[in-house]
Amino acid sequence: MQFLQEIALSPAILDDVPAHRIARLRRQGERYFTDGLLDITSDRRLAILASCVVEWSAAIADTVVETHDRIVGSVFREA
């Protein structure tokens, strides 16, 4: 999470991009290896990387909150 935060990419960068396009770019980024990214245009590569950073940051934050809620809930149930 810290690594993604250090990139300091604002989620607002994707405001004008439709949600289905962001999801598609993220899926493509998850499939590509590094050498595969070199074969595409610079603009598309940056779009894929930006969508991955924003989507992964959100997913990790959601997971942290869910895990915290489960831990706190189990502590309250045991008390």
Buried (B, 14 or more C-beta within 10 A) or exposed (E): EEEBEEEEBEEEEBEEBEEEEBEEBBBBBEEBEEEEBEEEEEEEBEBBBBBBBBBBBEEEEEEEEEEEEEEEEEEEEEE
